[in-house]
Amino acid sequence: MRKGLLWVACLLLPMTATAELSDLTFITEEYPPYNYQRGGQPEGIAVELLERIFTLTDTPLDRHDIQFYPWVRGYDTALTEPGTVLFSTTRTEQREPLFQWVGPIATDRVSLIARRDADIRLDDLDSLIDSDYRVAVIREDIGAQRLHEAGVPDSHIQVAMSNESALRMLERGRVDLWAYGEDVAFWLMEEKGLARADFEPVLPISESDLYFALHQDTDPDLVAAMQDALDRLRTESLPATPGEHRVTFNTEEYPPFNFLDEAGEIDGIATRLLQTALHDTGLTANFRLLPWARAYAEARLREDHCVYSTTRTPNRETHFTWIGPLAINEWAAFALAESDLEASELADLADRRVGSFREDAVGQYAEQQGISILLTSAERDNIGRLRAGVIDAWVTGTRTARQLAREADVELKRLFSFRQEPLYLACHPSVPDDYVAELQAALTQLTRSGRAETLRRQVLEQLEGDA
């Protein structure tokens, strides 16, 4: 009898520990794409992970119970107040004994970021110490701690109150460098309407994993419950909400494959193909239009996110699960019709100013062939850059160039074409295999039946009619 009671008591212990997760206070900061607020709603990779931990452990909390603090206040709170959890926190040797840890959430690369026009080149942190450069940091942030550990003198350091204030300091030339996470910094730049091409990482200083940092006195059973739930999430592909798997399809303005129509709806050849395939299978997805670099980064980093229309390259291959092809994209080089520029291959553009946009496969390929590329945040900007004489030539998809030129009433000449590549839907590996298989089968059937070609012609005829 006693053995039976003991067995029942042992069963109840994990349930008690799991229930007590609701007694913890969860604190975070604005650190996109891991944790941030949009319209007062907590969002991000770490937020979604935590909410799924709540679901898996039957904890009666959700993302609205997360508190947002400035980083310094949150860090000090997690150090001093029992029952607090801070995320997303870089786990370092210095911090190791200060907290208990659950994770990892993701890997974060911290670099020294500069304005591109400053032309700063650093070989290592010793060269920073020997310089007179001023570096913006946030107190207790991993960037600040890494510089302190390397012996960078305080005279080089400018402490900012937040990542937004640090970005403003860099933008306005009050500092020369900013020590911060690359993904987060460039995300913030796009959110603030700054051109990614105006900034560049000049020296990586840390690459570490992000964790949930729990106060040192937290009950070890609670730590184990969180870690066990996180480990199970990584292996079981738990739905985001019970009975539903929410998948988000991110895209950009890249006509005729994907664009906003006059009614503000996402349209295009690739969009209609995906919408039709979803309808045929009964699957669902949320469609969002974002700047390309952000759309791509979300699919790269966030579970249940995909991005289209995406070129499948060797560098990207292992990061995604691929669905398609959706279309074939011919790559070409263009100039203004009145330009005297003549070229028949990429090598002819070696001494010219050539435009593309951030994270675009066409520009990346040209750069790999030795062409210096001037980047902007959106493909549409390159029409204006040609007009203004900022660039001499533009490398992009043929159909995209023609459509954007038609919309802007600009006459282009095609210098040469240099490659043809299929476009795909690229999905985070967390998207379930059966979802991927069903969608792929539906797209294949659309092509075989001729319906895909009909959809393609309909979009092109509509665009020509609108023009």
DADA-V971215 format. One record per residue. N is the residue number from 1. RES is the residue in one small letter. D_LAST is the distance of its C-alpha to the last C-alpha in whole Angstrom. Layout:
n res d_last
N RES D_LAST
N RES D_LAST
This chain:
n res d_last
1 m 84
2 r 83
3 k 81
4 g 79
5 l 79
6 l 78
7 w 75
8 v 74
9 a 74
10 c 72
11 l 69
12 l 69
13 l 68
14 p 65
15 m 64
16 t 65
17 a 64
18 t 60
19 a 61
20 e 62
21 l 58
22 s 57
23 d 60
24 l 58
25 t 56
26 f 53
27 i 51
28 t 48
29 e 46
30 e 42
31 y 42
32 p 38
33 p 37
34 y 41
35 n 42
36 y 40
37 q 39
38 r 35
39 g 36
40 g 39
41 q 39
42 p 41
43 e 39
44 g 39
45 i 41
46 a 44
47 v 44
48 e 42
49 l 45
50 l 48
51 e 47
52 r 47
53 i 50
54 f 51
55 t 50
56 l 52
57 t 55
58 d 55
59 t 55
60 p 54
61 l 52
62 d 48
63 r 45
64 h 46
65 d 49
66 i 48
67 q 49
68 f 47
69 y 49
70 p 49
71 w 50
72 v 53
73 r 54
74 g 53
75 y 55
76 d 58
77 t 58
78 a 58
79 l 61
80 t 63
81 e 63
82 p 64
83 g 61
84 t 58
85 v 55
86 l 53
87 f 50
88 s 48
89 t 51
90 t 52
91 r 55
92 t 57
93 e 61
94 q 61
95 r 60
96 e 61
97 p 64
98 l 63
99 f 61
100 q 61
101 w 58
102 v 55
103 g 52
104 p 51
105 i 47
106 a 45
107 t 46
108 d 45
109 r 45
110 v 46
111 s 45
112 l 46
113 i 42
114 a 42
115 r 39
116 r 38
117 d 39
118 a 42
119 d 43
120 i 45
121 r 47
122 l 50
123 d 52
124 d 53
125 l 55
126 d 58
127 s 55
128 l 54
129 i 57
130 d 58
131 s 55
132 d 55
133 y 51
134 r 51
135 v 50
136 a 48
137 v 50
138 i 50
139 r 54
140 e 55
141 d 51
142 i 52
143 g 50
144 a 53
145 q 56
146 r 55
147 l 55
148 h 58
149 e 60
150 a 59
151 g 61
152 v 58
153 p 60
154 d 59
155 s 59
156 h 55
157 i 54
158 q 52
159 v 52
160 a 49
161 m 49
162 s 46
163 n 43
164 e 41
165 s 43
166 a 44
167 l 40
168 r 40
169 m 44
170 l 42
171 e 39
172 r 41
173 g 43
174 r 46
175 v 47
176 d 46
177 l 46
178 w 45
179 a 47
180 y 45
181 g 43
182 e 40
183 d 38
184 v 39
185 a 38
186 f 35
187 w 34
188 l 35
189 m 33
190 e 30
191 e 31
192 k 32
193 g 29
194 l 31
195 a 29
196 r 31
197 a 31
198 d 33
199 f 36
200 e 38
201 p 41
202 v 44
203 l 47
204 p 47
205 i 50
206 s 50
207 e 49
208 s 50
209 d 50
210 l 49
211 y 51
212 f 53
213 a 56
214 l 58
215 h 61
216 q 64
217 d 66
218 t 64
219 d 66
220 p 65
221 d 65
222 l 62
223 v 60
224 a 61
225 a 59
226 m 56
227 q 56
228 d 57
229 a 54
230 l 52
231 d 53
232 r 53
233 l 49
234 r 49
235 t 50
236 e 49
237 s 46
238 l 46
239 p 44
240 a 42
241 t 44
242 p 46
243 g 45
244 e 41
245 h 39
246 r 36
247 v 34
248 t 31
249 f 28
250 n 26
251 t 23
252 e 21
253 e 17
254 y 16
255 p 13
256 p 13
257 f 16
258 n 17
259 f 15
260 l 15
261 d 12
262 e 12
263 a 16
264 g 17
265 e 18
266 i 18
267 d 16
268 g 15
269 i 17
270 a 20
271 t 20
272 r 20
273 l 23
274 l 25
275 q 24
276 t 25
277 a 28
278 l 30
279 h 29
280 d 31
281 t 34
282 g 34
283 l 34
284 t 32
285 a 30
286 n 29
287 f 25
288 r 25
289 l 22
290 l 24
291 p 24
292 w 25
293 a 28
294 r 29
295 a 28
296 y 29
297 a 33
298 e 33
299 a 33
300 r 35
301 l 38
302 r 37
303 e 39
304 d 36
305 h 33
306 c 31
307 v 28
308 y 25
309 s 23
310 t 26
311 t 27
312 r 31
313 t 33
314 p 37
315 n 37
316 r 35
317 e 37
318 t 40
319 h 38
320 f 36
321 t 36
322 w 33
323 i 31
324 g 29
325 p 28
326 l 24
327 a 22
328 i 23
329 n 21
330 e 22
331 w 23
332 a 22
333 a 23
334 f 20
335 a 21
336 l 19
337 a 19
338 e 22
339 s 24
340 d 27
341 l 28
342 e 28
343 a 29
344 s 30
345 e 31
346 l 31
347 a 34
348 d 33
349 l 31
350 a 35
351 d 35
352 r 31
353 r 30
354 v 27
355 g 25
356 s 24
357 f 25
358 r 28
359 e 29
360 d 26
361 a 28
362 v 26
363 g 27
364 q 31
365 y 31
366 a 31
367 e 33
368 q 36
369 q 35
370 g 37
371 i 33
372 s 33
373 i 30
374 l 29
375 l 28
376 t 26
377 s 25
378 a 21
379 e 19
380 r 16
381 d 19
382 n 20
383 i 17
384 g 19
385 r 22
386 l 21
387 r 20
388 a 23
389 g 25
390 v 27
391 i 26
392 d 26
393 a 24
394 w 22
395 v 23
396 t 21
397 g 19
398 t 17
399 r 14
400 t 14
401 a 14
402 r 11
403 q 9
404 l 11
405 a 11
406 r 7
407 e 7
408 a 10
409 d 9
410 v 12
411 e 14
412 l 16
413 k 19
414 r 20
415 l 24
416 f 25
417 s 24
418 f 28
419 r 27
420 q 26
421 e 27
422 p 26
423 l 25
424 y 27
425 l 28
426 a 31
427 c 33
428 h 36
429 p 40
430 s 41
431 v 38
432 p 41
433 d 41
434 d 41
435 y 37
436 v 36
437 a 38
438 e 36
439 l 33
440 q 33
441 a 35
442 a 32
443 l 29
444 t 31
445 q 32
446 l 28
447 t 28
448 r 31
449 s 30
450 g 26
451 r 25
452 a 23
453 e 21
454 t 20
455 l 19
456 r 17
457 r 15
458 q 14
459 v 12
460 l 11
461 e 10
462 q 9
463 l 6
464 e 5
465 g 5
466 d 4
467 a 0
